[in-house]
Amino acid sequence: SKLPKPGDFTGSMKGQVLYEKRQTKDGHVAILTMDNKPVNALSEGVRVGLDKCVKDLVADPEITAAVLTGASGVFCGGADISEFATGLNGPSLPQVISVMENSSKPIVAAVDGLALGGGFEVALGCHWRLASTRAQAGLPEVNLGILPGAGGTQRLPRLIGAEKSVDFMCRGAPMKAQKAKEVGLFDEVIEGDHAAVLQACVDFALSKTSVDLDARRLGQGKAQGGDISKKRQEYNKLRAGEAAPQAIITCIEAAVSKDFKDGMKVEFQEFCKLMTGSQAQALQYMFFAERQCQKIPGVAGAVRPHQLKCCGIVGAGLMGGGIAMACAEAGMKVVLLDRDEKNLERGINVIKKNYARSVDRKSKSQVQVDELLSKLSGSTSYEALADCDIVVEAVFENLELKKDIFTRLDEVCKPGCVLASNTSYLDIDQIADATNRPQDVIGCHFFSPANVMKFLENVRGPRTGAETISTAMSFGKRLGKVTCLVGNCPGFVANRVMGVSGWMNVMSEGVFPHEIDAAAEAYGMRMGPCRMWDLVGIDLFAREREREGKLNPEKFVLDAMYKAQRYGQKSGKGFYTYDEKRRHQRDPTAEALIQQVWKTNGVQAKTVSEEEIIDNLYLPVVNEGFKCLEEGMAIRASDVDVCCVFGYNWPRYRGGPMKWAFTEVGLEKVLAKVEALGLKPSALLKEAVEKKWKMNSKDFNARVLAAWNSTWPEARL
């Protein structure tokens, strides 16, 4: 029977723990259910409820065992991140877990659904962990710039050993039930619905009433594991510049060398250092920014997206093939169209080869690949697109060609089909002019490779309808992309703001490529701008200049590289030389070429501080971000950051250019430095400095939203 217990009622506190005292033929079992929609976050009400309920069941002589589970198909999604800002009240999570672990009666975690972060730490405090086939376990705190701070860094190594714990915590990715059982996180995996899983856990708990629980308590002894210094080096490369992975490894070393109490002290010290650092603030900001960008004023929650069962893709090149793979993997039927039969055949073969490599790497099974390929069909006829719910044009950047394609799509596609262009800079409105349904036209700008890159930049024009916007946002979510809506302008937001980076100005003033790249990579970029150009291909930019008769190799470094056939990695030499494994090194020939251009322009090599290089590289980006906001090309400042972090790999732990400018540099300094660089500062930047706006100022955000609303009147429903 369900009896009211102290944990049931937590007043105005968020969340509760439901308490059921269930009678069975083998005795009474307490069933505790964490209840705090949507993911049973460990808000104050849940912690208070757990603490009181566990103490109460221990004191009840009729109860012989307990089962802990979660409501709404989730075990527990972890800490309530909003409490990081407001502060904690009530018992701390480490205290609550200690009460559970030291219970004199067995407590079994019935993990059905997600057990993440503090939620999995709660499970580690239970004496056994049983999971449904739907369950997933994870300690993703590293992605928020912190570490598991409720004993996770100490209990997990005592359960599965130090090395496995490093990987589990430093990768921060959730693990599915069966794999988690193999690793040792779960004791059993149970088939069936929630009721079946719960009953199995009740029976299991009752079978453990005479077991010595001391052996099941992870908060004692030392962890198994030797030298994990190699793991430290590994994650220094994999998560370069991030403080949290190194702090996690320090805690795991303490789990191996110290007793539990002293290990917990190390965990607390490391947690506090991270929590007060700039990286945690930036990463938590990005956590919310990533989710906020899905919310479109006047559309989100007000306009239902169309169903997306079938996607058509025009153009079977690398981008079209990547989009096709992403759609198939999202469960959609895919029609890949190319007017050239050889191109179509080549494109489908590339997709098959990509999937064959996945099978070789064991990231996919042949059965999975066969299922994905069964969703894909090819055609050279536009009529094959007649039943598609969305069509993405992915041909090369030629406006007239794209307009011709959209005229044909207008003729063959069903009413309401979203007509999307994958253009990275062309005018969406001009493309829409080629149709009689401009309300159905939108930009869906994928980043290459489309099946790997996590970002989709949706681009609205002045006539794009609300249903089209809603469906395009739903499309991105369906593909597992971080999806952001921006306005139609040259380069949109991601390419526009990153395109003004001042690296060429720095080089033209006498700074060598390796110095520029070293500064950028020390800042946190995965690859400096010169290495990036070598990867993309110097010839792509210079060939166009040559076609237009603008090539000037005597005065411009990129033109000089092109003339010397230094195209980058594809030719084995660009700003650097490359070996067969594409490892780069400085090249005296390239540097002599650069120096010759400097000499022609009256410039000499000079030494510049890392800070000055960074200012030149990224303050123009910040200024352009403010211009996008003042022109109404982005809904919020954090959307600009999302575009740069996910589209251009801006270091997530810095929060993107806008967050960096507001909190690390300071807007007064940004303005002064932008002016010193000879750039015209954004009017909004000047206004923000004058009015002393912070990034979260209501007036600043109202000003930005007003610019968006005035630029894009409410989309037609």
N, C-alpha and C positions, 0 to 999 in steps of 0.2 A: 504494500500500500504506500501511497505517497503521503508523507507526513511533513508538515511545515517545520523547517529547521532554520537556524540562524542564517545560513548561507542563502536561503531563498529570498530574503528581503534585504536589499541594500539601499533603500531609500532613494535619494537623488543620484547615487553613484551609478556610473555606467556599467552595465553588465551584471550578471548574477550567476549563481551556481544552483541548479535544481538538484534536490536531494530525494531519492527514492529508496525506501527500505523494502527490499523485495524478499518475500519468504519463499524458500525452496524446500524440497524434501531433505536437503543436506544442511539446511541452516539459513540464516538471514544474511543477505548481501546488501551493502550500501552502493547505490549507483549514483555517481556524481556527474552532472552534465553541465559543462561550461556553456553559457548562453549569453552571447553578446554579438548580435548580428552586425555585419555579415559574416565575419570570420572568427568570432569568439576571441577577439583581442583581449589581452590580459590587462584590462582597465582595472581601476581600483575596486569596483564591485566584484569582479571575478576573483581578484586576489583575496579580498576580505572573505568572500564566499568559500574559497578553497580552504583557507586557513581555519575557519570556523567549522566547516563540515568535516574536515579530517579529524580535528580535535574531538568533535562530537561523536564520530563513529568509533574512534578509539575508546571513548568513555562508555559507549553503549555495550553492555555485556552480551546482548543478543547477536550483535553483528560479529561475524567471523572473518569477513573479507570485504574488499571493495573493488569497484570498477570505476575508472574515470574515462569519460568520453566527452564529445562535443555535440552541440545541436546543429541543425541546418546542413548536415553533410560535410562538416568540417570539424577536425579535432580542435585545432587552435592555430590561428595565423600569426601568433607572436605578440610582441609588445604593442601597446597603443602608442604609436609614434607621436601623436599630438601631446602626450604627457611629457615628452622630452622638453617641450617649450613651457608647459604650464607647471611642471614639477610634480613629484609623486606624493600622494597621501596614502595612508594605510600601510599594511605590511609590505615589505619589499619582496620581489619575486624570489631571491635567494632564501629568504626566511621561510617563505611558503613551501618551497621545494624541500627544504631541510625538514620541515614538519612532516611532509608526506613520506620522505625517505626513512625517517626515524619512527614511522608508525609501527606499532607492534603487531598490526594485522596486515596481511598482504594486500597491496594495491596494484591492480593490473590496468595498464593503459590500453583502452580500446580505440586504436587509431584508425578512424574511418575518414578519408579525405586528407586534407593538408595538416601536417604538423611542422610548422616552420618557426625558426628563431626561438623565442621564449617558449613557444608551444612545444617544440621538441625538447627543450630543456626540462619542461614539466614532465614529459614522458620519460626522460632519463632519471627523474626523481622517483618514478614508480619502480616497483620491484620486477615487473615483467612488462614487456611491450608486445602486444598482439596487433596485427594490422589487417585491414581489408585489402582486397586486391586493388582497390581504388586509391589506397593510401600513398602519400608521398612524405618523405622526411627531408628536412633541410635546415641548415644554419646559415642563412644568407646575410648575416649582419655585416660581413665584409663589404657588401655592396652599398651599405649605408655609412661606410667609413668607421665602423665600430667593430666590436667583437662580442661573442656571446657572453653576457655579463652576469648570468645567474648560475654559474658553475659549469656551463657547457664545455669550456676549454679544459676543465679538470675531470669531469665525469666521462666525457666521450673517450679520451685516450685510455682511461681505465677500463673501458668497455671493449674497444676495438684496436687499441695500440696507437702509438704516436704517429707513425707515417700515414696511415689511413686517415687519421684525424686531421692532419695538416691538409691533405687534399680535399677532404670533405668541407672543411671550414674556409679554406683559402679560395676554393673555386666558388663557393657560395651558391651552387646550383642544387635544386631539390633532386632527390633520388626516389625512383619508383619502388613500390613495395617489395617485389621479388628480389631486385638487386640489393635493396636495403637489408633484406634478410640474409643474403649471401655475404654481405659485408659484416653483418653482426649487429645491425641497428635494431632489428625486430627479431623476436623469438619465434613467432609463427605468422604465416599469412593465411587468412581465412576467406573462403568463398562465401558469396551470398549477400543479401541486403543488410541494411544496418541492424535490423532486429536479429538476424541470424548471427551477425558478428558479435553483437552485444550478448546474446545468449551463450555463445561459445566462450566469451571472456568471463561470464559469470561462472560457468562450469569449470573453467580453468582456474579461476581464483579460489573456488571452493576446494579444488584438488590440492591447493598449496598451503592450506591452513596449518599443517604440521611441519612445514619446511622451515629451517633456520634462515631467517631473513638477513642475517648479518652478511652472508655470502653474496646476497643480491644487492647490497647497498654499495653504490659506486663512490660514495663520498668517504673513502678510506683507502689506506695503502698507497702504493705508487703505481704509475702507469708503466706498461711494458714498452720498450722502444729504445733504440740506441742513439747514435749520432744522427741528428736530422739537419745538420748544417748544409747538406746538399739540397735539401728541400728549401732552405732559406735562400740559397743562390738561385734555385729554380724559380721561386716566386718573385725574386727580385727582378727577374727578366719578364716573367709572365704578367706581373702586375707592377710594372716599373713605376716608381715615384709614389706608390701608395703606402701609407703608413700602417694601415690595419693588418695586412697579411703578415708583416714582420712582427707586429705586436702579438698576433695570434700564435705565431711560432714560439715567441718568448714564453707565452703562457703554457704551451704544450711542453716545452723544455722543463718548465717548473713542475708540471704534472709527473714527469719522469724522475726528476731529481729531488722533489720535496714531498712532504706529507700533504694531505688534502687541505688542511687549515692554512698552511703557509702558501700552497699553490693558489688558494682563493685570494690571499692577500695580493699576490702578483697579478692575478686576473683583475682585481679591483683597481689596482694602481694603473695598469695598462688601459683599462676601460676608461678611467677618469681622464687620462692624458688624451686619448682619442676623442672622447666626448666633447672636450673643450677646444679641440683643434679646428682649424679652418676646413680641413678635408671632410670631416663628419658633417659640418654645416652645409658644405657645398653638395655633398652626395645626398643628403636628406632633402635639400632643396630640389635636386634633380629628380628624386623619387616622386615628389609631388608635381613637379613641372611636367614630367612624362605623362602623368595621368590628367593633369589640368588641360593639356593641349587638345584632348578629345572633346572638350566642352565648347560648343559653338553657340554663341548668343543667338537666341531666336530659332535655333534648330535642335540642339540637344534636348531630348525628352519631349519636344513639341512636334517633331516630324518623323514619321516612321520611315526607315530605309526600305527600299525594294528588296525582295528576295534575290539572292545571288546564287544561282545553281550552275550557270554556264557563263564562261568568260571567253570572249574572242580576242585574239591578239593578231595585229597586222604587222608583219615583219618578222622573219625567222632568223634574224641575226643573234648576236650574243645577248643583247638586252631583251629581245623578244623571247628567246629561249629561256632566259633566267626568270622572266615574269611567268612564262608557262609553267615552269617547275614549281614556282611559289604557289600558283593557283591550284595545280594538281595536288600539292602537298596539303593544301587547305581543304581538300575534298571536293573541289569544283570540277565540272567537266570543262575541257579546254579545247577550243578550235584554233589552231595555229595556221594563219593564212599568209602566204607569200605568192605573189603573181608569177614568180620565177620558180619553176618546178625543181631545178637544181638547187637553188637556195633553200627551198623548203626541205628537200631531202637532206641537205647538209645540216640544216638547223636541227632536224629531228635526230639525226645521227649524233650530233654534239650532245643533245640531251641524254641519249642512250649511253654515250660514253661517260658522261658525268655520273650517271646512276651506276654504271658498271664499276667505276672507281669507288663509289659508296659501298658497294657489295664487297669489293676487295678490302676496303678499310674496316669492314664489318659495322659500319654505322647504319646500314640498312640491310635487310635480308632480301634474297631474290624474290620472295613472295611479295614483300612490300613494294619492290621496284616494279614487278609485273602489274600489281594493282594500280600504281601511279601511272604507268604507261598506258593502261587500259582506259584511263580518263582522257587521254590525249589523242586528238585526230588532226590530220593536216588537210589543207585544201588550197587550191589556187583560185577558187571562185568566191566572190563576196556573198553570194547567195547562202553559203554555208554558215553565215553569221546571223541568219534571220531569227533564230530562237535565243540568241545570247541576251543575257541580262545586263552585261557590261562589255564594252569592246575597248581595248587599249591599243592605240596606234603606237608602234615602236620602231619607226623607220628613222633614217638619218635626218639631220637638222636642215631641212629644206622646206621653206614655208609653202611654196607653190605645190610641191608634192603632197604635203600634209593636207592642204586645202582640197586637192583633188580626191584624196582618200576620204575625207570627211563628207564630201559631196556624195560619194558612193555609199558611205555608211548611212547617210540620211535617207537614201533610197531603199536600202535593204533591211535596216534594223527595225525591230518592232517599236511601237510607241512606248516611251518611258525608258527605253534602253539607255544607259549612261554611255555617252561617247567621250572617251578620255584620250588625251594625248600625253605621251611620255616625254614631251619636249622639255629641255632643261633651261630654255631661255626665250623661246619664241612667244609671240603675242597670242594668248589664248583667245582673245576677242576676235582677232582676225581669222583664226581657225574656225571659230563659231559662226562667222559670217558666211562660211561656205555651206551652211545648213539652214534649214527652215525651222530648226528647233534649238536655238542657242541656249535655252534653259536646261537642255540635257548635256551641254558641253562643259567639261572641266579638265584641268590638268592633273595628271597622276604621275608625278616626277619620281621615278625610282632611281636609286643609286646603285651603281654597278659593283659587283655582280648582284643582280636583283634578287636571286634566290638566297643570297647570304646577308647582304646589308639589311639592317633592321629598320631602316627609315623610309617613309613615304611622305613626300611633300605634295599635298593636294593644293591646286591653284584655282581660285575662283575668279571668274570674270564678272563684269557688271550685270550680266543677264543670267548668270548661273542660278538655277532654281534651288530652293531649299531641299527638295526631295533628292536632287542630284548630289548636293553637298552631303546630306545625311547618308546617302548610299555609298558615296566615295569614302566617307569616314568609316563606315561599316566594312567596306571592302578592305581597307588597310588593317582594321582590327582582325578581320577574318584571316588575313595572311600573316598575322602575328607581327605586324610592323608597328613601330611607334609612328603615329600618323598625325600630321600637323596641317592645318588649313592656313594658307597665306594668300595674299592678293596678287593680282596679275601686274607684274612690272618686269623690266629686263633683268633676267637672272633670278627672278623671284626673291626668296630670302637667303637660302643657304648659299647658292652660287654668288649672289650679289654681294653679300657681306664678306665672304671669304675671298672673293675676287679682288678686293681692294687692299689685301695684305701688302705691306710695303717692302717685301723682300728684294724686289728688283731695284728699288731705290737705295737700299742698304748696299747691295752689291755694286751699283753704279758709282757709289761714293768711296769705294776702295776696300770693301770687306770680302774676304774669300768665301766660297760656298761652304767649306767645312766649318767655318766659324759661325755662319748663319744657322746651319743645320744643328750644330752643337747647342746653340742657345735655345732653338725651338724645341729640341728633344729634351733638354734639361728642364724646360718649362713644362713638359709633359706630352708634347706631340709625339705620336708614334714614329713619325718620319718628318724630317725637316723639309722645307719647301724645295730645295734644290734636288734632294733625293726624290721627292714627289714628282718633279718635272721629268727626271730621268725615268721614272716608272711610267708615267702617262705617255711620254714621248715628246721631245722638244720639237720634232718635225710637225706635229699636229698644228701648233700655233704658227710656226714659221712658214709652212707651206701656204697657208692662207695669205700671209703677208706677201709672199713671193707672187702669188696669183694676182694680188691687187697692186703689184709693183711698188710695195712699200719696204721691201727688204733692204736693210742698211747694216751689213756686217762690220763695217768700220766703227760704227758708233753704238751698236746695240749688242749686248753679250749673247742673247738668245739667237739672234740672226747669225752671229759669228760661229756659234756652235753648229747651227744648221748647215752653214756653208762648208764647214769642216767635216760634215757627215757624222757629227757626234749627236746622235738622236736619243741617246739614253740607253737603258738596259737592252732594248731590242737590237742595238748595234754594238753592244758591249762597251760603249763609251759615251759619256755625255759630260756632265760636270765632274763625274768620277769615272774610273774604269771598273769593270765588273768581270769576275771570274765565272766559270761554268755554273757555279752555285748561286750566282747573282750577288755575291758578297762584294761590297764596294771598297775602294781605297782612293786616296788622293792621287791626282794625276798631274805631274809637272807640265805636260803638254797642254792640258785644259787650262791650267792656271796661267801659263805663258800667253795663251790666247786671250784670256780675260785681261791680263796686264797690258796687252797690246791695245785693247779697246780703251782701257783707262788712260793710256798714254795719249791716244788720239783725242780724248776728251779732257786732257789736262788734269787727270786724277792720279793720285799715288796711293799705294796700299797703306792702310792705317789700322790701328788697334782701337776697337770700340768695345765698351763694356757690354756684358750680357744683358743688363737692364736696358741699355740704349737700343740694342738690337730688338729686344722684345717690344719695346715701345713702338719702334718703327714697323714691326711686323703686325702687331695686334691692336694698337690704338686706332688705326684707320678702320679696322673691323668694328670696333666699338662705336665709333662715330657713325658708320654706315648703318649699324643696328638701330641707333637712335633715329636716323633718317627714315628707316623703314617704319618705325613706330609713328613718327610724326606724320607720315604720308598715309597711314592707315593700311599698311601692307602686312601687319601682324596684329593679332588680337591682344597679346600681352608680351611683356619683355621676356618672360621665361620661354615663350615660343621661339624667340630668336635663339636662345641658348639651346633648346631642344634641336633646332635645325643644325647648329654647329657641332653639338656633341654627337648626334647620331648620324649626321650627314657627312661630317668631316673629321670625326674622331678627335674633336677638341677634348682635352683631358677632363673626364667627367668629375674628377675630384677637385677641379677648379670651378665647376658649375657653369661653364660657358662664358662667353665674352661679357655679357651684360652683368652677370653675377660677379665676375672678377672685377669689373670696373666699379661697381657700386661698393663692394665690401673689401676688396684687397687693395685696390689702387686709391679709390676715393674720387668722386666726380670732379671736385675742384682741381685735383692734380690732372685728371684725364683732360679736362678742358684746356688747362694751361699747356699741357704737352701736345695736344692736338693742334693748338694754335702755333706752338713752336715748330711743329713739323710743316707748317705752311698750309695746313688743310683748313677749309671752311667748316667751322663746327656746326653741327646740327642745331637748329633752333630749339628743339626739345631738350638737348643736352644743356644748352645755356639756361633754359627755363628751369630745368631740374636743379642746376647749381644755384641759381638765383633764389629759388624757393626752398632750397635745402631738402629736397625730396629724397627719401630713402626708397629702396626698391619695393618695399611693401607699403609705402604711403598710399592711403586711399585716394588722395588728390592726384598723385602720379598715375595710378592705374585707371582712375576715372578719365583722365586726360587722354590716355592711350586708347581706351575703349571708345571714347567719343570720336577720336580720329578714325577708327575702324568703321564705326557706324555711319559717319558722314561720308566716308569714301564708298562704302558698300551699303546702300539702303537695304532694308529688310528683303531678303530673297522671296520671290513669289512662291506661295504655297501651291 
